[in-house]
């Protein structure tokens, strides 16, 4: 229905984020499921790993280009995730400090 080439699961996550932000859904309502899914997350990679092992001979010829593509992207994702986490953490601390300063006055 939507013209963007985005998987439906991404739309679902965006809708869930919006519903949580606008308090249409409470965090407590989805926390148990989130903890469960986080716990089984490594199992979701098993089929992909099996597929890579099956195609290892074909991938061996392209190993250098694959590594050249994977390594910088992995570093970029790690740096971006770290910087985002730092920004959100400092933002939360600033809000808490401002709230505590308001109470102290």
MMTF fields as JSON, N, C-alpha, C and O atoms, coordinates in Angstrom:
{
  "mmtfVersion": "1.0.0",
  "mmtfProducer": "UNKNOWN",
  "numBonds": 419,
  "numAtoms": 420,
  "numGroups": 105,
  "numChains": 1,
  "numModels": 1,
  "chainsPerModel": [1],
  "groupsPerChain": [105],
  "chainIdList": ["A"],
  "bondAtomList": [4, 2, 8, 6, 12, 10, 16, 14, 20, 18, 24, 22, 28, 26, 32, 30, 36, 34, 40, 38, 44, 42, 48, 46, 52, 50, 56, 54, 60, 58, 64, 62, 68, 66, 72, 70, 76, 74, 80, 78, 84, 82, 88, 86, 92, 90, 96, 94, 100, 98, 104, 102, 108, 106, 112, 110, 116, 114, 120, 118, 124, 122, 128, 126, 132, 130, 136, 134, 140, 138, 144, 142, 148, 146, 152, 150, 156, 154, 160, 158, 164, 162, 168, 166, 172, 170, 176, 174, 180, 178, 184, 182, 188, 186, 192, 190, 196, 194, 200, 198, 204, 202, 208, 206, 212, 210, 216, 214, 220, 218, 224, 222, 228, 226, 232, 230, 236, 234, 240, 238, 244, 242, 248, 246, 252, 250, 256, 254, 260, 258, 264, 262, 268, 266, 272, 270, 276, 274, 280, 278, 284, 282, 288, 286, 292, 290, 296, 294, 300, 298, 304, 302, 308, 306, 312, 310, 316, 314, 320, 318, 324, 322, 328, 326, 332, 330, 336, 334, 340, 338, 344, 342, 348, 346, 352, 350, 356, 354, 360, 358, 364, 362, 368, 366, 372, 370, 376, 374, 380, 378, 384, 382, 388, 386, 392, 390, 396, 394, 400, 398, 404, 402, 408, 406, 412, 410, 416, 414],
  "bondOrderList": [1, 1, 1, 1, 1, 1, 1, 1, 1, 1, 1, 1, 1, 1, 1, 1, 1, 1, 1, 1, 1, 1, 1, 1, 1, 1, 1, 1, 1, 1, 1, 1, 1, 1, 1, 1, 1, 1, 1, 1, 1, 1, 1, 1, 1, 1, 1, 1, 1, 1, 1, 1, 1, 1, 1, 1, 1, 1, 1, 1, 1, 1, 1, 1, 1, 1, 1, 1, 1, 1, 1, 1, 1, 1, 1, 1, 1, 1, 1, 1, 1, 1, 1, 1, 1, 1, 1, 1, 1, 1, 1, 1, 1, 1, 1, 1, 1, 1, 1, 1, 1, 1, 1, 1],
  "groupList": [{"groupName": "UNK", "atomNameList": ["N", "CA", "C", "O"], "elementList": ["N", "C", "C", "O"], "formalChargeList": [0, 0, 0, 0], "bondAtomList": [1, 0, 2, 1, 3, 2], "bondOrderList": [1, 1, 2], "singleLetterCode": "X", "chemCompType": "L-PEPTIDE LINKING"}],
  "groupTypeList": [0, 0, 0, 0, 0, 0, 0, 0, 0, 0, 0, 0, 0, 0, 0, 0, 0, 0, 0, 0, 0, 0, 0, 0, 0, 0, 0, 0, 0, 0, 0, 0, 0, 0, 0, 0, 0, 0, 0, 0, 0, 0, 0, 0, 0, 0, 0, 0, 0, 0, 0, 0, 0, 0, 0, 0, 0, 0, 0, 0, 0, 0, 0, 0, 0, 0, 0, 0, 0, 0, 0, 0, 0, 0, 0, 0, 0, 0, 0, 0, 0, 0, 0, 0, 0, 0, 0, 0, 0, 0, 0, 0, 0, 0, 0, 0, 0, 0, 0, 0, 0, 0, 0, 0, 0],
  "groupIdList": [1, 2, 3, 4, 5, 6, 7, 8, 9, 10, 11, 12, 13, 14, 15, 16, 17, 18, 19, 20, 21, 22, 23, 24, 25, 26, 27, 28, 29, 30, 31, 32, 33, 34, 35, 36, 37, 38, 39, 40, 41, 42, 43, 44, 45, 46, 47, 48, 49, 50, 51, 52, 53, 54, 55, 56, 57, 58, 59, 60, 61, 62, 63, 64, 65, 66, 67, 68, 69, 70, 71, 72, 73, 74, 75, 76, 77, 78, 79, 80, 81, 82, 83, 84, 85, 86, 87, 88, 89, 90, 91, 92, 93, 94, 95, 96, 97, 98, 99, 100, 101, 102, 103, 104, 105],
  "secStructList": [7, 7, 1, 1, 7, 7, 7, 2, 2, 2, 2, 2, 2, 2, 2, 2, 2, 2, 2, 2, 2, 6, 6, 1, 1, 7, 2, 2, 2, 2, 2, 2, 2, 2, 2, 2, 2, 2, 2, 2, 4, 4, 4, 4, 4, 2, 2, 2, 2, 2, 2, 2, 2, 2, 6, 2, 2, 2, 2, 2, 6, 6, 2, 2, 2, 2, 2, 2, 2, 2, 2, 2, 2, 2, 2, 2, 2, 2, 2, 2, 2, 2, 2, 2, 2, 2, 2, 2, 2, 2, 2, 2, 2, 2, 2, 2, 2, 2, 2, 2, 2, 2, 2, 2, 7],
  "xCoordList": [0.811, 0.0, 0.86, 0.533, 1.962, 2.827, 3.865, 4.346, 4.209, 5.089, 6.572, 7.382, 6.935, 8.34, 8.774, 8.013, 9.991, 10.475, 11.036, 12.237, 10.164, 10.563, 9.811, 8.61, 10.502, 9.816, 8.708, 8.784, 7.701, 6.554, 6.976, 6.39, 7.985, 8.431, 8.986, 8.843, 9.612, 10.129, 8.961, 8.994, 7.936, 6.736, 6.131, 5.707, 6.097, 5.556, 6.348, 5.771, 7.677, 8.507, 8.329, 8.314, 8.195, 7.975, 6.619, 6.508, 5.608, 4.284, 4.309, 3.678, 5.035, 5.154, 5.877, 5.466, 6.943, 7.664, 6.762, 6.764, 5.997, 5.081, 4.014, 3.685, 3.478, 2.454, 3.017, 2.326, 4.271, 4.892, 5.162, 4.945, 5.633, 5.937, 4.683, 4.71, 3.594, 2.349, 1.492, 0.342, 2.078, 1.446, 0.101, -0.814, 0.012, -1.148, -0.993, -1.977, 0.267, 0.608, 1.562, 2.473, 1.356, 2.266, 3.438, 3.285, 4.596, 5.796, 5.58, 6.062, 4.866, 4.615, 3.843, 3.976, 3.034, 2.244, 3.092, 2.696, 4.239, 5.073, 6.424, 7.202, 6.714, 8.045, 8.335, 9.434, 7.38, 7.602, 7.929, 8.838, 7.204, 7.457, 8.82, 9.546, 9.17, 10.464, 11.617, 12.608, 11.49, 12.535, 12.642, 13.747, 11.513, 11.526, 12.205, 13.061, 11.827, 12.411, 13.904, 14.676, 14.306, 15.725, 16.477, 17.617, 15.841, 16.461, 16.663, 17.664, 15.73, 15.854, 16.487, 16.607, 16.89, 17.445, 18.579, 18.596, 19.539, 20.615, 20.108, 20.729, 19.009, 18.47, 18.011, 17.973, 17.669, 17.199, 18.323, 18.056, 19.574, 20.703, 21.153, 21.962, 20.657, 21.083, 20.789, 21.685, 19.587, 19.351, 20.283, 20.739, 20.57, 21.47, 22.87, 23.533, 23.325, 24.66, 24.727, 25.743, 23.652, 23.624, 23.677, 24.33, 22.997, 23.044, 24.423, 24.854, 25.123, 26.494, 27.405, 28.249, 27.253, 28.096, 27.829, 28.743, 26.583, 26.228, 26.844, 27.221, 26.943, 27.475, 28.937, 29.415, 29.652, 31.01, 31.94, 32.781, 31.812, 32.696, 32.524, 33.512, 31.286, 31.034, 31.49, 31.978, 31.325, 31.714, 33.226, 33.749, 33.93, 35.38, 36.035, 37.05, 35.461, 35.997, 35.8, 36.567, 34.797, 34.474, 34.801, 34.267, 35.668, 35.932, 36.502, 36.07, 37.449, 38.048, 37.023, 36.947, 36.23, 35.214, 34.177, 33.695, 33.841, 32.874, 33.454, 32.77, 34.712, 35.348, 35.51, 35.345, 35.83, 35.969, 34.623, 34.59, 33.533, 32.207, 31.77, 31.186, 32.044, 31.531, 32.267, 31.625, 33.571, 34.339, 34.016, 33.71, 34.064, 33.731, 32.286, 32.016, 31.366, 29.961, 29.779, 29.037, 30.445, 30.353, 30.897, 30.283, 32.039, 32.616, 31.666, 31.456, 31.099, 30.17, 28.947, 28.516, 28.392, 27.225, 27.591, 26.822, 28.761, 29.17, 29.382, 28.955, 30.03, 30.269, 28.946, 28.724, 28.074, 26.783, 25.953, 25.352, 25.918, 25.161, 25.75, 25.004, 27.062, 27.706, 27.428, 27.09, 27.572, 27.32, 25.855, 25.555, 24.948, 23.527, 23.223, 22.483, 23.799, 23.598, 24.15, 23.504, 25.334, 25.915, 25.042, 24.828, 24.542, 23.703, 22.413, 21.999, 21.779, 20.53, 20.767, 19.951, 21.866, 22.177, 22.443, 21.945, 23.224, 23.497, 22.235, 22.045, 21.382, 20.117, 19.232, 18.603, 19.195, 18.393, 18.958, 18.205, 20.302, 20.92, 20.641, 20.398, 20.674, 20.385, 18.954, 18.702, 18.01, 16.615, 16.449, 15.741, 17.114, 17.017, 17.638, 17.1, 18.765, 19.425, 18.54, 18.411, 17.936, 17.044, 15.826, 15.383, 15.293, 14.143, 14.521, 13.756, 15.693, 16.154, 16.445, 16.184, 16.98, 17.236, 15.914, 15.829, 14.903, 13.596, 12.964, 12.276, 13.186, 12.635, 13.386, 12.785, 14.698, 15.532, 15.196, 15.323, 14.77, 14.461, 13.172, 12.704],
  "yCoordList": [-1.188, 0.0, 1.259, 2.242, 1.222, 2.394, 2.337, 1.254, 3.462, 3.454, 3.252, 3.113, 3.234, 3.106, 1.646, 0.784, 1.359, -0.036, -0.403, -0.626, -0.461, -0.746, -1.992, -2.109, -2.929, -4.131, -3.784, -2.792, -4.611, -4.383, -4.39, -3.676, -5.188, -5.229, -3.879, -3.508, -3.147, -1.817, -0.87, -0.084, -0.937, -0.123, -0.453, 0.442, -1.741, -2.148, -1.584, -1.133, -1.608, -1.055, 0.455, 0.984, 1.144, 2.592, 2.889, 3.803, 2.135, 2.338, 2.049, 2.762, 1.006, 0.693, 1.821, 2.21, 2.344, 3.455, 4.676, 5.32, 4.985, 6.128, 5.89, 6.797, 4.68, 4.372, 4.469, 4.92, 4.049, 4.174, 5.637, 6.058, 6.411, 7.82, 8.629, 9.519, 8.327, 9.056, 8.421, 8.805, 7.44, 6.766, 6.111, 6.046, 5.634, 4.84, 3.415, 2.717, 2.994, 1.688, 1.945, 2.765, 1.251, 1.392, 0.438, -0.655, 0.843, 0.016, -1.319, -2.351, -1.304, -2.534, -3.558, -4.762, -3.082, -3.98, -4.77, -5.854, -4.242, -4.912, -5.35, -5.978, -5.034, -5.322, -6.817, -7.239, -7.622, -9.069, -9.686, -10.509, -9.3, -9.823, -9.354, -10.12, -8.099, -7.58, -8.325, -8.634, -8.613, -9.37, -10.776, -11.284, -11.404, -12.743, -12.737, -13.579, -11.789, -11.73, -11.427, -11.956, -10.586, -10.303, -11.561, -11.782, -12.37, -13.609, -14.629, -15.345, -14.711, -15.702, -15.126, -15.817, -13.868, -13.193, -13.968, -14.049, -14.548, -15.298, -16.466, -16.815, -17.066, -18.196, -17.762, -18.577, -16.507, -16.029, -15.988, -15.933, -16.014, -15.975, -17.359, -17.459, -18.418, -19.769, -20.089, -20.593, -19.827, -20.135, -19.35, -19.891, -18.101, -17.318, -17.905, -17.979, -18.321, -18.92, -20.236, -20.54, -21.016, -22.277, -22.004, -22.74, -20.955, -20.594, -20.157, -20.474, -19.434, -19.012, -20.225, -20.292, -21.182, -22.381, -23.199, -23.814, -23.207, -23.959, -23.337, -24.051, -22.028, -21.322, -20.905, -20.036, -21.511, -21.082, -21.177, -20.298, -22.218, -22.38, -21.224, -20.692, -20.831, -19.717, -18.396, -17.511, -18.275, -17.045, -16.923, -15.814, -18.042, -18.01, -17.198, -16.54, -17.241, -16.473, -14.973, -14.167, -14.605, -13.192, -12.731, -11.719, -13.454, -13.161, -11.757, -11.052, -11.35, -10.025, -8.899, -8.016, -8.894, -7.839, -7.875, -6.831, -9.066, -9.177, -8.557, -7.802, -8.873, -8.295, -6.787, -6.063, -6.31, -4.876, -4.179, -3.032, -4.851, -4.266, -4.395, -3.463, -5.523, -5.794, -5.005, -4.448, -4.948, -4.34, -2.857, -2.458, -2.02, -0.604, -0.389, 0.48, -1.172, -1.018, -1.407, -0.747, -2.466, -2.877, -1.784, -1.465, -1.213, -0.136, 1.07, 1.684, 1.402, 2.53, 2.311, 3.228, 1.112, 0.807, 0.895, 1.436, 0.368, 0.415, 1.854, 2.218, 2.668, 4.067, 4.823, 5.579, 4.614, 5.298, 4.895, 5.751, 3.608, 3.141, 3.718, 4.13, 3.752, 4.305, 5.786, 6.239, 6.546, 7.993, 8.282, 9.195, 7.51, 7.695, 7.403, 8.144, 6.322, 5.974, 7.066, 7.445, 7.57, 8.647, 9.901, 10.542, 10.245, 11.442, 11.286, 12.208, 10.125, 9.902, 9.857, 10.361, 9.266, 9.196, 10.584, 10.921, 11.397, 12.746, 13.605, 14.453, 13.386, 14.126, 13.778, 14.652, 12.488, 12.054, 12.627, 13.068, 12.618, 13.181, 14.672, 15.175, 15.39, 16.83, 17.101, 18.042, 16.282, 16.452, 16.181, 16.907, 15.119, 14.791, 15.891, 16.247, 16.432, 17.513, 18.755, 19.407, 19.075, 20.241, 20.041, 20.976, 18.829, 18.538, 18.629, 19.15, 18.126, 18.187, 19.632, 20.015, 20.435, 21.843, 22.591, 23.465, 22.241, 22.865, 22.516, 23.344, 21.301, 20.856, 21.534, 21.919, 21.675, 22.254, 23.726, 24.222, 24.419, 25.843, 25.973, 27.087],
  "zCoordList": [0.0, 0.0, 0.0, -0.664, 0.75, 0.817, -0.311, -0.644, -0.89, -2.05, -1.727, -2.643, -0.464, -0.111, -0.082, 0.356, -0.545, -0.521, 0.858, 1.007, 1.853, 3.225, 3.683, 3.438, 4.35, 4.84, 5.832, 6.556, 5.844, 6.731, 8.196, 9.01, 8.542, 9.941, 10.386, 11.551, 9.483, 9.825, 10.077, 11.025, 9.242, 9.476, 10.843, 11.574, 11.178, 12.461, 13.626, 14.615, 13.51, 14.578, 14.71, 15.822, 13.592, 13.629, 14.272, 15.09, 13.911, 14.513, 16.014, 16.795, 16.417, 17.835, 18.569, 19.662, 17.982, 18.6, 18.767, 19.816, 17.73, 17.819, 18.884, 19.649, 18.934, 19.928, 21.343, 22.256, 21.53, 22.848, 23.191, 24.327, 22.217, 22.47, 22.774, 23.623, 22.092, 22.323, 23.414, 23.629, 24.097, 25.216, 24.858, 25.678, 23.618, 23.235, 23.75, 23.997, 23.907, 24.466, 25.626, 25.516, 26.726, 27.867, 27.709, 27.163, 28.178, 28.095, 28.798, 28.333, 29.904, 30.65, 29.819, 30.036, 28.867, 28.03, 27.039, 26.612, 26.674, 25.667, 26.207, 25.488, 27.451, 28.011, 28.056, 27.695, 28.49, 28.612, 27.257, 27.154, 26.229, 24.881, 24.379, 23.746, 24.66, 24.243, 24.88, 24.218, 26.161, 26.866, 26.284, 26.098, 25.996, 25.397, 24.034, 23.76, 23.176, 21.832, 21.882, 21.082, 22.811, 22.962, 23.39, 22.979, 24.204, 24.663, 23.56, 23.561, 22.615, 21.536, 20.278, 19.266, 20.339, 19.163, 18.495, 17.266, 19.247, 18.574, 17.735, 16.731, 18.122, 17.343, 15.954, 15.032, 15.801, 14.512, 13.47, 12.269, 13.928, 13.005, 12.547, 11.624, 13.159, 12.808, 11.339, 10.663, 10.8, 9.376, 8.449, 7.442, 8.767, 7.924, 7.953, 6.919, 9.126, 9.237, 8.474, 7.848, 8.521, 7.768, 6.271, 5.531, 5.817, 4.404, 3.971, 2.863, 4.825, 4.504, 4.413, 3.52, 5.317, 5.288, 4.036, 3.486, 3.583, 2.383, 1.13, 0.201, 1.107, -0.063, 0.107, -0.622, 1.059, 1.371, 0.163, -0.027, -0.653, -1.812, -2.792, -3.299, -3.063, -3.968, -3.356, -4.059, -2.049, -1.383, -1.257, -1.147, -1.272, -1.15, -2.252, -2.024, -3.438, -4.56, -4.35, -4.876, -3.6, -3.4, -1.983, -1.528, -1.282, 0.121, 0.333, 1.244, -0.483, -0.301, -0.49, 0.364, -1.574, -1.689, -0.567, -0.128, -0.11, 0.984, 2.252, 2.943, 2.562, 3.749, 3.626, 4.608, 2.432, 2.213, 2.437, 2.883, 2.135, 2.35, 3.812, 4.364, 4.434, 5.782, 6.866, 7.756, 6.809, 7.904, 8.084, 9.207, 7.049, 7.277, 7.728, 8.558, 7.186, 7.574, 9.038, 9.765, 9.474, 10.877, 11.793, 12.811, 11.437, 12.237, 12.25, 13.295, 11.097, 11.009, 11.898, 12.597, 11.875, 12.709, 14.189, 14.984, 14.569, 15.972, 16.438, 17.534, 15.623, 15.986, 16.083, 17.029, 15.104, 15.108, 16.329, 16.979, 16.64, 17.807, 19.09, 19.978, 19.2, 20.39, 20.559, 21.652, 19.474, 19.539, 19.86, 20.629, 19.274, 19.554, 21.022, 21.67, 21.538, 22.937, 23.849, 24.826, 23.536, 24.341, 24.31, 25.339, 23.128, 23.004, 23.799, 24.501, 23.692, 24.428, 25.926, 26.698, 26.343, 27.774, 28.337, 29.412, 27.624, 28.119, 28.101, 28.973, 27.114, 27.049, 28.245, 28.842, 28.583, 29.728, 31.026, 31.894, 31.156, 32.361, 32.467, 33.564, 31.344, 31.359, 31.795, 32.549, 31.326, 31.731, 33.223, 33.92, 33.709, 35.131, 35.976, 37.025, 35.532, 36.265, 36.294, 37.33, 35.163, 35.093, 35.999, 36.665, 36.021, 36.871, 38.348, 39.159, 38.69, 40.086, 40.493, 41.633, 39.577, 39.882, 40.113, 40.976, 39.345, 39.519, 40.843, 41.441, 41.313, 42.593, 43.74, 44.742, 43.585, 44.646, 44.881, 46.0, 43.835, 43.969, 44.692, 44.925]
}
